[in-house]
Amino acid sequence: MAAPKGNQNAAKAKIWSAAIERALAEKSRAKGKVMLDECARALVDKAAEGDVPALKEIGDRLEGKPVQGITGADGGPLVVQLANADADI
């Protein structure tokens, strides 16, 4: 039996997404509507009311999350020290 080709890690990480997609499809069949569209409308409505987490979610989805900075101790610059294992220190 041969091992599957390629890295399968991404597929394993999608179990939550798959469960949500199944639940949305099930609700859509039951209500005769596309539930994902209904959820998107609810999010937009919340954002229009000034709900900060909803505003943040829309911003993150449209423009991506802000880049996270990497800093050293006390918020200063990151310092990298290289050492040669063969050198006498």
URJOCOR-V284387 format. One record per run of one state. SS is the DSSP state (hx for helix, st for strand, lp for the rest). FROM is the first residue (numbers start at 0). TO is the last residue. Records with the same first field share a line. If there is no record, write none. Layout:
SS=FROM-TO / FROM-TO
//
This chain:
lp=0-7 / 12-13 / 31-33 / 48-50 / 63-71 / 75-88
hx=8-11 / 14-30 / 34-47 / 51-62 / 72-74
//
